[in-house]
Structure formats: C-alpha cells, structure tokens
Amino acid sequence: MSAARQLQLADLAPLDSIIVADFGYAEGERLAQVLGGWQVIGWAWVILDFF
C-alpha cells in the first residue's frame, strides 16, 4: 500500500477544526442569552485580537 492511501494525522485537522468551531458556536449562543449578542461579539473580537 502506498503512502498516499494511508490515513495521516494531518488528515484529521479539518475534522478537528469543525468540532472546535461547533463548540465555539454553541458557547457563543449560550453566552448571548446572558450577555446579549453585541457583547458576545465584542468579547470575541477582544479575545481573537490576541491571536
């Protein structure tokens, strides 16, 4: 079997990013019920500014 047909660790990266994005979306929805949508968006910008 050639190396091109074997599952590599990097093949799982897109799946990992989808899972992390789902958690972020769900947490944002939960926070929006408490803080309000504009505050959640504002805090997301502040946190993402450090990355």
mmCIF entry with sequence, helices, sheets and N, C-alpha, C, O atoms, coordinates in Angstrom:
data_MODEL
# 
_entry.id   MODEL 
# 
_entity.id                         1 
_entity.type                       polymer 
_entity.pdbx_number_of_molecules   1 
# 
_entity_poly.entity_id                      1 
_entity_poly.type                           'polypeptide(L)' 
_entity_poly.nstd_linkage                   no 
_entity_poly.nstd_monomer                   no 
_entity_poly.pdbx_seq_one_letter_code       MSAARQLQLADLAPLDSIIVADFGYAEGERLAQVLGGWQVIGWAWVILDFF 
_entity_poly.pdbx_seq_one_letter_code_can   MSAARQLQLADLAPLDSIIVADFGYAEGERLAQVLGGWQVIGWAWVILDFF 
_entity_poly.pdbx_strand_id                 A 
# 
loop_
_entity_poly_seq.entity_id 
_entity_poly_seq.num 
_entity_poly_seq.mon_id 
_entity_poly_seq.hetero 
1 1  MET n 
1 2  SER n 
1 3  ALA n 
1 4  ALA n 
1 5  ARG n 
1 6  GLN n 
1 7  LEU n 
1 8  GLN n 
1 9  LEU n 
1 10 ALA n 
1 11 ASP n 
1 12 LEU n 
1 13 ALA n 
1 14 PRO n 
1 15 LEU n 
1 16 ASP n 
1 17 SER n 
1 18 ILE n 
1 19 ILE n 
1 20 VAL n 
1 21 ALA n 
1 22 ASP n 
1 23 PHE n 
1 24 GLY n 
1 25 TYR n 
1 26 ALA n 
1 27 GLU n 
1 28 GLY n 
1 29 GLU n 
1 30 ARG n 
1 31 LEU n 
1 32 ALA n 
1 33 GLN n 
1 34 VAL n 
1 35 LEU n 
1 36 GLY n 
1 37 GLY n 
1 38 TRP n 
1 39 GLN n 
1 40 VAL n 
1 41 ILE n 
1 42 GLY n 
1 43 TRP n 
1 44 ALA n 
1 45 TRP n 
1 46 VAL n 
1 47 ILE n 
1 48 LEU n 
1 49 ASP n 
1 50 PHE n 
1 51 PHE n 
# 
_struct_asym.id          A 
_struct_asym.entity_id   1 
# 
loop_
_struct_conf.conf_type_id 
_struct_conf.id 
_struct_conf.pdbx_PDB_helix_id 
_struct_conf.beg_label_comp_id 
_struct_conf.beg_label_asym_id 
_struct_conf.beg_label_seq_id 
_struct_conf.pdbx_beg_PDB_ins_code 
_struct_conf.end_label_comp_id 
_struct_conf.end_label_asym_id 
_struct_conf.end_label_seq_id 
_struct_conf.pdbx_end_PDB_ins_code 
_struct_conf.beg_auth_comp_id 
_struct_conf.beg_auth_asym_id 
_struct_conf.beg_auth_seq_id 
_struct_conf.end_auth_comp_id 
_struct_conf.end_auth_asym_id 
_struct_conf.end_auth_seq_id 
_struct_conf.pdbx_PDB_helix_class 
_struct_conf.details 
_struct_conf.pdbx_PDB_helix_length 
HELX_P HELX_P1 AA1 ALA A 3  ? ARG A 5  ? ALA A 3  ARG A 5  5 ? 3  
HELX_P HELX_P2 AA2 LEU A 9  ? LEU A 12 ? LEU A 9  LEU A 12 5 ? 4  
HELX_P HELX_P3 AA3 ALA A 13 ? LEU A 35 ? ALA A 13 LEU A 35 1 ? 23 
HELX_P HELX_P4 AA4 GLY A 37 ? ASP A 49 ? GLY A 37 ASP A 49 1 ? 13 
# 
_struct_conf_type.id          HELX_P 
_struct_conf_type.criteria    ? 
_struct_conf_type.reference   ? 
# 
loop_
_atom_site.group_PDB 
_atom_site.id 
_atom_site.type_symbol 
_atom_site.label_atom_id 
_atom_site.label_alt_id 
_atom_site.label_comp_id 
_atom_site.label_asym_id 
_atom_site.label_entity_id 
_atom_site.label_seq_id 
_atom_site.pdbx_PDB_ins_code 
_atom_site.Cartn_x 
_atom_site.Cartn_y 
_atom_site.Cartn_z 
_atom_site.occupancy 
_atom_site.B_iso_or_equiv 
_atom_site.pdbx_formal_charge 
_atom_site.auth_seq_id 
_atom_site.auth_comp_id 
_atom_site.auth_asym_id 
_atom_site.auth_atom_id 
_atom_site.pdbx_PDB_model_num 
ATOM 1   N N  . MET A 1 1  ? 0.854   -1.182 0.000  1.00 0.00 ? 1  MET A N  1 
ATOM 2   C CA . MET A 1 1  ? 0.000   0.000  0.000  1.00 0.00 ? 1  MET A CA 1 
ATOM 3   C C  . MET A 1 1  ? 0.896   1.240  0.000  1.00 0.00 ? 1  MET A C  1 
ATOM 4   O O  . MET A 1 1  ? 1.850   1.326  0.773  1.00 0.00 ? 1  MET A O  1 
ATOM 5   N N  . SER A 1 2  ? 0.590   2.166  -0.844 1.00 0.00 ? 2  SER A N  1 
ATOM 6   C CA . SER A 1 2  ? 1.417   3.366  -0.955 1.00 0.00 ? 2  SER A CA 1 
ATOM 7   C C  . SER A 1 2  ? 1.086   4.346  0.167  1.00 0.00 ? 2  SER A C  1 
ATOM 8   O O  . SER A 1 2  ? 0.034   4.269  0.800  1.00 0.00 ? 2  SER A O  1 
ATOM 9   N N  . ALA A 1 3  ? 2.007   5.254  0.387  1.00 0.00 ? 3  ALA A N  1 
ATOM 10  C CA . ALA A 1 3  ? 1.830   6.244  1.455  1.00 0.00 ? 3  ALA A CA 1 
ATOM 11  C C  . ALA A 1 3  ? 0.677   7.200  1.161  1.00 0.00 ? 3  ALA A C  1 
ATOM 12  O O  . ALA A 1 3  ? 0.108   7.779  2.087  1.00 0.00 ? 3  ALA A O  1 
ATOM 13  N N  . ALA A 1 4  ? 0.330   7.372  -0.099 1.00 0.00 ? 4  ALA A N  1 
ATOM 14  C CA . ALA A 1 4  ? -0.745  8.290  -0.464 1.00 0.00 ? 4  ALA A CA 1 
ATOM 15  C C  . ALA A 1 4  ? -2.111  7.775  -0.017 1.00 0.00 ? 4  ALA A C  1 
ATOM 16  O O  . ALA A 1 4  ? -3.039  8.569  0.140  1.00 0.00 ? 4  ALA A O  1 
ATOM 17  N N  . ARG A 1 5  ? -2.255  6.491  0.186  1.00 0.00 ? 5  ARG A N  1 
ATOM 18  C CA . ARG A 1 5  ? -3.545  5.913  0.577  1.00 0.00 ? 5  ARG A CA 1 
ATOM 19  C C  . ARG A 1 5  ? -3.672  5.704  2.084  1.00 0.00 ? 5  ARG A C  1 
ATOM 20  O O  . ARG A 1 5  ? -4.725  5.274  2.554  1.00 0.00 ? 5  ARG A O  1 
ATOM 21  N N  . GLN A 1 6  ? -2.654  5.989  2.825  1.00 0.00 ? 6  GLN A N  1 
ATOM 22  C CA . GLN A 1 6  ? -2.694  5.803  4.265  1.00 0.00 ? 6  GLN A CA 1 
ATOM 23  C C  . GLN A 1 6  ? -3.222  7.059  4.946  1.00 0.00 ? 6  GLN A C  1 
ATOM 24  O O  . GLN A 1 6  ? -2.948  8.177  4.508  1.00 0.00 ? 6  GLN A O  1 
ATOM 25  N N  . LEU A 1 7  ? -3.971  6.869  6.005  1.00 0.00 ? 7  LEU A N  1 
ATOM 26  C CA . LEU A 1 7  ? -4.505  7.984  6.776  1.00 0.00 ? 7  LEU A CA 1 
ATOM 27  C C  . LEU A 1 7  ? -3.380  8.628  7.577  1.00 0.00 ? 7  LEU A C  1 
ATOM 28  O O  . LEU A 1 7  ? -2.676  7.949  8.325  1.00 0.00 ? 7  LEU A O  1 
ATOM 29  N N  . GLN A 1 8  ? -3.215  9.915  7.422  1.00 0.00 ? 8  GLN A N  1 
ATOM 30  C CA . GLN A 1 8  ? -2.173  10.659 8.129  1.00 0.00 ? 8  GLN A CA 1 
ATOM 31  C C  . GLN A 1 8  ? -2.814  11.501 9.227  1.00 0.00 ? 8  GLN A C  1 
ATOM 32  O O  . GLN A 1 8  ? -4.019  11.753 9.204  1.00 0.00 ? 8  GLN A O  1 
ATOM 33  N N  . LEU A 1 9  ? -2.015  11.927 10.173 1.00 0.00 ? 9  LEU A N  1 
ATOM 34  C CA . LEU A 1 9  ? -2.501  12.765 11.256 1.00 0.00 ? 9  LEU A CA 1 
ATOM 35  C C  . LEU A 1 9  ? -3.055  14.084 10.727 1.00 0.00 ? 9  LEU A C  1 
ATOM 36  O O  . LEU A 1 9  ? -4.041  14.596 11.258 1.00 0.00 ? 9  LEU A O  1 
ATOM 37  N N  . ALA A 1 10 ? -2.443  14.632 9.703  1.00 0.00 ? 10 ALA A N  1 
ATOM 38  C CA . ALA A 1 10 ? -2.898  15.897 9.131  1.00 0.00 ? 10 ALA A CA 1 
ATOM 39  C C  . ALA A 1 10 ? -4.263  15.771 8.457  1.00 0.00 ? 10 ALA A C  1 
ATOM 40  O O  . ALA A 1 10 ? -4.944  16.777 8.258  1.00 0.00 ? 10 ALA A O  1 
ATOM 41  N N  . ASP A 1 11 ? -4.669  14.566 8.107  1.00 0.00 ? 11 ASP A N  1 
ATOM 42  C CA . ASP A 1 11 ? -5.984  14.362 7.505  1.00 0.00 ? 11 ASP A CA 1 
ATOM 43  C C  . ASP A 1 11 ? -7.111  14.635 8.499  1.00 0.00 ? 11 ASP A C  1 
ATOM 44  O O  . ASP A 1 11 ? -8.244  14.897 8.095  1.00 0.00 ? 11 ASP A O  1 
ATOM 45  N N  . LEU A 1 12 ? -6.812  14.578 9.766  1.00 0.00 ? 12 LEU A N  1 
ATOM 46  C CA . LEU A 1 12 ? -7.823  14.810 10.795 1.00 0.00 ? 12 LEU A CA 1 
ATOM 47  C C  . LEU A 1 12 ? -7.965  16.280 11.179 1.00 0.00 ? 12 LEU A C  1 
ATOM 48  O O  . LEU A 1 12 ? -8.895  16.635 11.903 1.00 0.00 ? 12 LEU A O  1 
ATOM 49  N N  . ALA A 1 13 ? -7.074  17.132 10.716 1.00 0.00 ? 13 ALA A N  1 
ATOM 50  C CA . ALA A 1 13 ? -7.102  18.551 11.058 1.00 0.00 ? 13 ALA A CA 1 
ATOM 51  C C  . ALA A 1 13 ? -8.404  19.235 10.646 1.00 0.00 ? 13 ALA A C  1 
ATOM 52  O O  . ALA A 1 13 ? -8.950  19.991 11.449 1.00 0.00 ? 13 ALA A O  1 
ATOM 53  N N  . PRO A 1 14 ? -8.934  19.012 9.438  1.00 0.00 ? 14 PRO A N  1 
ATOM 54  C CA . PRO A 1 14 ? -10.211 19.652 9.090  1.00 0.00 ? 14 PRO A CA 1 
ATOM 55  C C  . PRO A 1 14 ? -11.356 19.204 9.995  1.00 0.00 ? 14 PRO A C  1 
ATOM 56  O O  . PRO A 1 14 ? -12.218 20.006 10.355 1.00 0.00 ? 14 PRO A O  1 
ATOM 57  N N  . LEU A 1 15 ? -11.365 17.946 10.357 1.00 0.00 ? 15 LEU A N  1 
ATOM 58  C CA . LEU A 1 15 ? -12.408 17.451 11.258 1.00 0.00 ? 15 LEU A CA 1 
ATOM 59  C C  . LEU A 1 15 ? -12.276 18.098 12.640 1.00 0.00 ? 15 LEU A C  1 
ATOM 60  O O  . LEU A 1 15 ? -13.275 18.476 13.250 1.00 0.00 ? 15 LEU A O  1 
ATOM 61  N N  . ASP A 1 16 ? -11.058 18.220 13.121 1.00 0.00 ? 16 ASP A N  1 
ATOM 62  C CA . ASP A 1 16 ? -10.829 18.878 14.412 1.00 0.00 ? 16 ASP A CA 1 
ATOM 63  C C  . ASP A 1 16 ? -11.303 20.329 14.395 1.00 0.00 ? 16 ASP A C  1 
ATOM 64  O O  . ASP A 1 16 ? -11.902 20.797 15.363 1.00 0.00 ? 16 ASP A O  1 
ATOM 65  N N  . SER A 1 17 ? -11.039 21.035 13.312 1.00 0.00 ? 17 SER A N  1 
ATOM 66  C CA . SER A 1 17 ? -11.443 22.447 13.244 1.00 0.00 ? 17 SER A CA 1 
ATOM 67  C C  . SER A 1 17 ? -12.962 22.581 13.219 1.00 0.00 ? 17 SER A C  1 
ATOM 68  O O  . SER A 1 17 ? -13.505 23.535 13.777 1.00 0.00 ? 17 SER A O  1 
ATOM 69  N N  . ILE A 1 18 ? -13.651 21.646 12.584 1.00 0.00 ? 18 ILE A N  1 
ATOM 70  C CA . ILE A 1 18 ? -15.113 21.678 12.573 1.00 0.00 ? 18 ILE A CA 1 
ATOM 71  C C  . ILE A 1 18 ? -15.661 21.447 13.977 1.00 0.00 ? 18 ILE A C  1 
ATOM 72  O O  . ILE A 1 18 ? -16.600 22.125 14.394 1.00 0.00 ? 18 ILE A O  1 
ATOM 73  N N  . ILE A 1 19 ? -15.094 20.514 14.697 1.00 0.00 ? 19 ILE A N  1 
ATOM 74  C CA . ILE A 1 19 ? -15.549 20.218 16.058 1.00 0.00 ? 19 ILE A CA 1 
ATOM 75  C C  . ILE A 1 19 ? -15.321 21.410 16.979 1.00 0.00 ? 19 ILE A C  1 
ATOM 76  O O  . ILE A 1 19 ? -16.198 21.759 17.769 1.00 0.00 ? 19 ILE A O  1 
ATOM 77  N N  . VAL A 1 20 ? -14.153 22.036 16.885 1.00 0.00 ? 20 VAL A N  1 
ATOM 78  C CA . VAL A 1 20 ? -13.852 23.200 17.724 1.00 0.00 ? 20 VAL A CA 1 
ATOM 79  C C  . VAL A 1 20 ? -14.774 24.368 17.379 1.00 0.00 ? 20 VAL A C  1 
ATOM 80  O O  . VAL A 1 20 ? -15.233 25.078 18.274 1.00 0.00 ? 20 VAL A O  1 
ATOM 81  N N  . ALA A 1 21 ? -15.045 24.571 16.103 1.00 0.00 ? 21 ALA A N  1 
ATOM 82  C CA . ALA A 1 21 ? -15.953 25.640 15.681 1.00 0.00 ? 21 ALA A CA 1 
ATOM 83  C C  . ALA A 1 21 ? -17.359 25.400 16.205 1.00 0.00 ? 21 ALA A C  1 
ATOM 84  O O  . ALA A 1 21 ? -18.041 26.347 16.597 1.00 0.00 ? 21 ALA A O  1 
ATOM 85  N N  . ASP A 1 22 ? -17.803 24.146 16.218 1.00 0.00 ? 22 ASP A N  1 
ATOM 86  C CA . ASP A 1 22 ? -19.126 23.818 16.776 1.00 0.00 ? 22 ASP A CA 1 
ATOM 87  C C  . ASP A 1 22 ? -19.213 24.177 18.253 1.00 0.00 ? 22 ASP A C  1 
ATOM 88  O O  . ASP A 1 22 ? -20.210 24.744 18.699 1.00 0.00 ? 22 ASP A O  1 
ATOM 89  N N  . PHE A 1 23 ? -18.178 23.852 19.005 1.00 0.00 ? 23 PHE A N  1 
ATOM 90  C CA . PHE A 1 23 ? -18.175 24.195 20.426 1.00 0.00 ? 23 PHE A CA 1 
ATOM 91  C C  . PHE A 1 23 ? -18.190 25.707 20.629 1.00 0.00 ? 23 PHE A C  1 
ATOM 92  O O  . PHE A 1 23 ? -18.882 26.209 21.514 1.00 0.00 ? 23 PHE A O  1 
ATOM 93  N N  . GLY A 1 24 ? -17.432 26.430 19.815 1.00 0.00 ? 24 GLY A N  1 
ATOM 94  C CA . GLY A 1 24 ? -17.415 27.881 19.913 1.00 0.00 ? 24 GLY A CA 1 
ATOM 95  C C  . GLY A 1 24 ? -18.758 28.495 19.580 1.00 0.00 ? 24 GLY A C  1 
ATOM 96  O O  . GLY A 1 24 ? -19.189 29.446 20.231 1.00 0.00 ? 24 GLY A O  1 
ATOM 97  N N  . TYR A 1 25 ? -19.418 27.959 18.573 1.00 0.00 ? 25 TYR A N  1 
ATOM 98  C CA . TYR A 1 25 ? -20.739 28.454 18.181 1.00 0.00 ? 25 TYR A CA 1 
ATOM 99  C C  . TYR A 1 25 ? -21.753 28.208 19.292 1.00 0.00 ? 25 TYR A C  1 
ATOM 100 O O  . TYR A 1 25 ? -22.547 29.090 19.616 1.00 0.00 ? 25 TYR A O  1 
ATOM 101 N N  . ALA A 1 26 ? -21.728 27.015 19.873 1.00 0.00 ? 26 ALA A N  1 
ATOM 102 C CA . ALA A 1 26 ? -22.667 26.676 20.948 1.00 0.00 ? 26 ALA A CA 1 
ATOM 103 C C  . ALA A 1 26 ? -22.417 27.532 22.193 1.00 0.00 ? 26 ALA A C  1 
ATOM 104 O O  . ALA A 1 26 ? -23.362 27.971 22.848 1.00 0.00 ? 26 ALA A O  1 
ATOM 105 N N  . GLU A 1 27 ? -21.167 27.762 22.507 1.00 0.00 ? 27 GLU A N  1 
ATOM 106 C CA . GLU A 1 27 ? -20.845 28.592 23.675 1.00 0.00 ? 27 GLU A CA 1 
ATOM 107 C C  . GLU A 1 27 ? -21.248 30.041 23.438 1.00 0.00 ? 27 GLU A C  1 
ATOM 108 O O  . GLU A 1 27 ? -21.730 30.707 24.355 1.00 0.00 ? 27 GLU A O  1 
ATOM 109 N N  . GLY A 1 28 ? -21.056 30.533 22.223 1.00 0.00 ? 28 GLY A N  1 
ATOM 110 C CA . GLY A 1 28 ? -21.479 31.890 21.886 1.00 0.00 ? 28 GLY A CA 1 
ATOM 111 C C  . GLY A 1 28 ? -22.984 32.053 21.996 1.00 0.00 ? 28 GLY A C  1 
ATOM 112 O O  . GLY A 1 28 ? -23.474 33.082 22.461 1.00 0.00 ? 28 GLY A O  1 
ATOM 113 N N  . GLU A 1 29 ? -23.712 31.034 21.569 1.00 0.00 ? 29 GLU A N  1 
ATOM 114 C CA . GLU A 1 29 ? -25.173 31.084 21.689 1.00 0.00 ? 29 GLU A CA 1 
ATOM 115 C C  . GLU A 1 29 ? -25.595 31.121 23.150 1.00 0.00 ? 29 GLU A C  1 
ATOM 116 O O  . GLU A 1 29 ? -26.502 31.864 23.526 1.00 0.00 ? 29 GLU A O  1 
ATOM 117 N N  . ARG A 1 30 ? -24.936 30.319 23.966 1.00 0.00 ? 30 ARG A N  1 
ATOM 118 C CA . ARG A 1 30 ? -25.270 30.286 25.398 1.00 0.00 ? 30 ARG A CA 1 
ATOM 119 C C  . ARG A 1 30 ? -24.939 31.620 26.070 1.00 0.00 ? 30 ARG A C  1 
ATOM 120 O O  . ARG A 1 30 ? -25.714 32.113 26.890 1.00 0.00 ? 30 ARG A O  1 
ATOM 121 N N  . LEU A 1 31 ? -23.801 32.197 25.727 1.00 0.00 ? 31 LEU A N  1 
ATOM 122 C CA . LEU A 1 31 ? -23.420 33.486 26.294 1.00 0.00 ? 31 LEU A CA 1 
ATOM 123 C C  . LEU A 1 31 ? -24.321 34.615 25.812 1.00 0.00 ? 31 LEU A C  1 
ATOM 124 O O  . LEU A 1 31 ? -24.589 35.553 26.562 1.00 0.00 ? 31 LEU A O  1 
ATOM 125 N N  . ALA A 1 32 ? -24.787 34.539 24.582 1.00 0.00 ? 32 ALA A N  1 
ATOM 126 C CA . ALA A 1 32 ? -25.646 35.585 24.031 1.00 0.00 ? 32 ALA A CA 1 
ATOM 127 C C  . ALA A 1 32 ? -26.971 35.668 24.781 1.00 0.00 ? 32 ALA A C  1 
ATOM 128 O O  . ALA A 1 32 ? -27.573 36.740 24.851 1.00 0.00 ? 32 ALA A O  1 
ATOM 129 N N  . GLN A 1 33 ? -27.425 34.571 25.333 1.00 0.00 ? 33 GLN A N  1 
ATOM 130 C CA . GLN A 1 33 ? -28.663 34.586 26.110 1.00 0.00 ? 33 GLN A CA 1 
ATOM 131 C C  . GLN A 1 33 ? -28.483 35.338 27.429 1.00 0.00 ? 33 GLN A C  1 
ATOM 132 O O  . GLN A 1 33 ? -29.440 35.892 27.972 1.00 0.00 ? 33 GLN A O  1 
ATOM 133 N N  . VAL A 1 34 ? -27.259 35.351 27.935 1.00 0.00 ? 34 VAL A N  1 
ATOM 134 C CA . VAL A 1 34 ? -26.976 36.018 29.206 1.00 0.00 ? 34 VAL A CA 1 
ATOM 135 C C  . VAL A 1 34 ? -26.494 37.456 28.991 1.00 0.00 ? 34 VAL A C  1 
ATOM 136 O O  . VAL A 1 34 ? -27.000 38.383 29.622 1.00 0.00 ? 34 VAL A O  1 
ATOM 137 N N  . LEU A 1 35 ? -25.522 37.637 28.103 1.00 0.00 ? 35 LEU A N  1 
ATOM 138 C CA . LEU A 1 35 ? -24.895 38.952 27.919 1.00 0.00 ? 35 LEU A CA 1 
ATOM 139 C C  . LEU A 1 35 ? -25.565 39.808 26.854 1.00 0.00 ? 35 LEU A C  1 
ATOM 140 O O  . LEU A 1 35 ? -25.587 41.034 26.965 1.00 0.00 ? 35 LEU A O  1 
ATOM 141 N N  . GLY A 1 36 ? -26.094 39.190 25.857 1.00 0.00 ? 36 GLY A N  1 
ATOM 142 C CA . GLY A 1 36 ? -26.582 39.920 24.692 1.00 0.00 ? 36 GLY A CA 1 
ATOM 143 C C  . GLY A 1 36 ? -25.629 39.710 23.537 1.00 0.00 ? 36 GLY A C  1 
ATOM 144 O O  . GLY A 1 36 ? -24.422 39.566 23.731 1.00 0.00 ? 36 GLY A O  1 
ATOM 145 N N  . GLY A 1 37 ? -26.176 39.694 22.338 1.00 0.00 ? 37 GLY A N  1 
ATOM 146 C CA . GLY A 1 37 ? -25.380 39.376 21.165 1.00 0.00 ? 37 GLY A CA 1 
ATOM 147 C C  . GLY A 1 37 ? -24.224 40.321 20.909 1.00 0.00 ? 37 GLY A C  1 
ATOM 148 O O  . GLY A 1 37 ? -23.127 39.875 20.572 1.00 0.00 ? 37 GLY A O  1 
ATOM 149 N N  . TRP A 1 38 ? -24.449 41.625 21.062 1.00 0.00 ? 38 TRP A N  1 
ATOM 150 C CA . TRP A 1 38 ? -23.393 42.586 20.748 1.00 0.00 ? 38 TRP A CA 1 
ATOM 151 C C  . TRP A 1 38 ? -22.220 42.465 21.717 1.00 0.00 ? 38 TRP A C  1 
ATOM 152 O O  . TRP A 1 38 ? -21.075 42.691 21.326 1.00 0.00 ? 38 TRP A O  1 
ATOM 153 N N  . GLN A 1 39 ? -22.488 42.110 22.982 1.00 0.00 ? 39 GLN A N  1 
ATOM 154 C CA . GLN A 1 39 ? -21.402 41.952 23.947 1.00 0.00 ? 39 GLN A CA 1 
ATOM 155 C C  . GLN A 1 39 ? -20.591 40.687 23.659 1.00 0.00 ? 39 GLN A C  1 
ATOM 156 O O  . GLN A 1 39 ? -19.370 40.681 23.819 1.00 0.00 ? 39 GLN A O  1 
ATOM 157 N N  . VAL A 1 40 ? -21.260 39.629 23.239 1.00 0.00 ? 40 VAL A N  1 
ATOM 158 C CA . VAL A 1 40 ? -20.546 38.401 22.892 1.00 0.00 ? 40 VAL A CA 1 
ATOM 159 C C  . VAL A 1 40 ? -19.643 38.647 21.690 1.00 0.00 ? 40 VAL A C  1 
ATOM 160 O O  . VAL A 1 40 ? -18.494 38.206 21.675 1.00 0.00 ? 40 VAL A O  1 
ATOM 161 N N  . ILE A 1 41 ? -20.155 39.344 20.688 1.00 0.00 ? 41 ILE A N  1 
ATOM 162 C CA . ILE A 1 41 ? -19.343 39.656 19.513 1.00 0.00 ? 41 ILE A CA 1 
ATOM 163 C C  . ILE A 1 41 ? -18.165 40.545 19.908 1.00 0.00 ? 41 ILE A C  1 
ATOM 164 O O  . ILE A 1 41 ? -17.046 40.341 19.435 1.00 0.00 ? 41 ILE A O  1 
ATOM 165 N N  . GLY A 1 42 ? -18.408 41.517 20.761 1.00 0.00 ? 42 GLY A N  1 
ATOM 166 C CA . GLY A 1 42 ? -17.331 42.400 21.215 1.00 0.00 ? 42 GLY A CA 1 
ATOM 167 C C  . GLY A 1 42 ? -16.242 41.651 21.965 1.00 0.00 ? 42 GLY A C  1 
ATOM 168 O O  . GLY A 1 42 ? -15.056 41.878 21.722 1.00 0.00 ? 42 GLY A O  1 
ATOM 169 N N  . TRP A 1 43 ? -16.626 40.760 22.874 1.00 0.00 ? 43 TRP A N  1 
ATOM 170 C CA . TRP A 1 43 ? -15.637 39.983 23.607 1.00 0.00 ? 43 TRP A CA 1 
ATOM 171 C C  . TRP A 1 43 ? -14.902 39.011 22.695 1.00 0.00 ? 43 TRP A C  1 
ATOM 172 O O  . TRP A 1 43 ? -13.717 38.746 22.898 1.00 0.00 ? 43 TRP A O  1 
ATOM 173 N N  . ALA A 1 44 ? -15.590 38.483 21.700 1.00 0.00 ? 44 ALA A N  1 
ATOM 174 C CA . ALA A 1 44 ? -14.921 37.596 20.747 1.00 0.00 ? 44 ALA A CA 1 
ATOM 175 C C  . ALA A 1 44 ? -13.832 38.348 19.995 1.00 0.00 ? 44 ALA A C  1 
ATOM 176 O O  . ALA A 1 44 ? -12.751 37.809 19.759 1.00 0.00 ? 44 ALA A O  1 
ATOM 177 N N  . TRP A 1 45 ? -14.116 39.607 19.614 1.00 0.00 ? 45 TRP A N  1 
ATOM 178 C CA . TRP A 1 45 ? -13.102 40.410 18.940 1.00 0.00 ? 45 TRP A CA 1 
ATOM 179 C C  . TRP A 1 45 ? -11.913 40.694 19.850 1.00 0.00 ? 45 TRP A C  1 
ATOM 180 O O  . TRP A 1 45 ? -10.768 40.669 19.398 1.00 0.00 ? 45 TRP A O  1 
ATOM 181 N N  . VAL A 1 46 ? -12.174 40.966 21.130 1.00 0.00 ? 46 VAL A N  1 
ATOM 182 C CA . VAL A 1 46 ? -11.103 41.248 22.075 1.00 0.00 ? 46 VAL A CA 1 
ATOM 183 C C  . VAL A 1 46 ? -10.211 40.008 22.257 1.00 0.00 ? 46 VAL A C  1 
ATOM 184 O O  . VAL A 1 46 ? -8.984  40.106 22.247 1.00 0.00 ? 46 VAL A O  1 
ATOM 185 N N  . ILE A 1 47 ? -10.847 38.855 22.423 1.00 0.00 ? 47 ILE A N  1 
ATOM 186 C CA . ILE A 1 47 ? -10.087 37.613 22.626 1.00 0.00 ? 47 ILE A CA 1 
ATOM 187 C C  . ILE A 1 47 ? -9.312  37.239 21.367 1.00 0.00 ? 47 ILE A C  1 
ATOM 188 O O  . ILE A 1 47 ? -8.148  36.849 21.449 1.00 0.00 ? 47 ILE A O  1 
ATOM 189 N N  . LEU A 1 48 ? -9.947  37.355 20.203 1.00 0.00 ? 48 LEU A N  1 
ATOM 190 C CA . LEU A 1 48 ? -9.280  36.992 18.960 1.00 0.00 ? 48 LEU A CA 1 
ATOM 191 C C  . LEU A 1 48 ? -8.170  37.964 18.582 1.00 0.00 ? 48 LEU A C  1 
ATOM 192 O O  . LEU A 1 48 ? -7.293  37.622 17.788 1.00 0.00 ? 48 LEU A O  1 
ATOM 193 N N  . ASP A 1 49 ? -8.197  39.167 19.138 1.00 0.00 ? 49 ASP A N  1 
ATOM 194 C CA . ASP A 1 49 ? -7.142  40.142 18.848 1.00 0.00 ? 49 ASP A CA 1 
ATOM 195 C C  . ASP A 1 49 ? -5.787  39.671 19.369 1.00 0.00 ? 49 ASP A C  1 
ATOM 196 O O  . ASP A 1 49 ? -4.750  40.063 18.833 1.00 0.00 ? 49 ASP A O  1 
ATOM 197 N N  . PHE A 1 50 ? -5.783  38.840 20.400 1.00 0.00 ? 50 PHE A N  1 
ATOM 198 C CA . PHE A 1 50 ? -4.522  38.349 20.964 1.00 0.00 ? 50 PHE A CA 1 
ATOM 199 C C  . PHE A 1 50 ? -3.916  37.229 20.133 1.00 0.00 ? 50 PHE A C  1 
ATOM 200 O O  . PHE A 1 50 ? -2.738  36.910 20.292 1.00 0.00 ? 50 PHE A O  1 
ATOM 201 N N  . PHE A 1 51 ? -4.698  36.631 19.257 1.00 0.00 ? 51 PHE A N  1 
ATOM 202 C CA . PHE A 1 51 ? -4.194  35.535 18.430 1.00 0.00 ? 51 PHE A CA 1 
ATOM 203 C C  . PHE A 1 51 ? -3.815  36.094 17.100 1.00 0.00 ? 51 PHE A C  1 
ATOM 204 O O  . PHE A 1 51 ? -3.360  35.355 16.227 1.00 0.00 ? 51 PHE A O  1 
# 
